[in-house]
Structures are given as C-alpha cells and as structure tokens.
Amino acid sequence: MSEPGVFSPGDRVRTYRHDPPHHTRLPRYARGKLGVVVEPEGRAPLADVRAQGRDDAPVEMIYAVRFAARELWGEGGHDVVLDLSESYLEPFEEADADVR
C-alpha cells in the first residue's frame, strides 16, 4: 500500500505562485488561488520534470482540487476541479486570508 499524501479531502489549500521558466501543469490562472481538496487520485511522476526530458521526476500524489470560478476569474457561480501535484499546494492558514 502506498503512503498517504499530505492533504485529505476537505483540506483548504492555496496553490503556489511560482512562474517557472519551464513547462508546468499548474495553470497560470490558478496560481496563488484558494481551493479545497476533493480527493487524492494516486501518485504519478511530476510532469514538470518529465517535460524536460528527465528521468528523475519525483513521484507525487495528485489531488483533485475544487476552486470557485469567482476565485479563479473574479466571476462565475460554478466550481472548477483541477488535478494538481502535491508540490503545487500549500496548506491554507486563516492568517493568510488577507495576504494575496
């Protein structure tokens, strides 16, 4: 049995704001945004490293993360679910709520 990931369903998370000089599977519109983990989806090699043609990609947990459309684009009454690698996420702390 594989080891569990860092996050659990219902955990509030914020995506990292990094803008790497290479391919990333973290969409620009979702960087620095608040979401909620829906469920872990299993482990996979980090696509960012694999896209560079490297064979040393770390294997990370992938999470389905739900975002309010309003959080992503400033409008919309629906939710969007993205599959994101663990390294794109950080725990959301209430103290961070006003810091963007």
Number of C-alpha atoms within 10 A of each C-alpha: 3 6 7 11 15 13 20 14 13 13 15 20 22 20 22 16 15 12 12 8 6 9 13 16 14 21 10 12 10 18 17 19 18 22 26 21 22 20 17 21 14 14 18 13 16 21 19 18 16 14 14 11 10 10 10 10 16 15 14 17 21 22 26 19 26 20 21 19 15 13 17 19 10 8 10 11 7 9 14 14 16 19 17 22 26 19 14 19 25 16 13 17 10 9 7 9 9 6 6 7
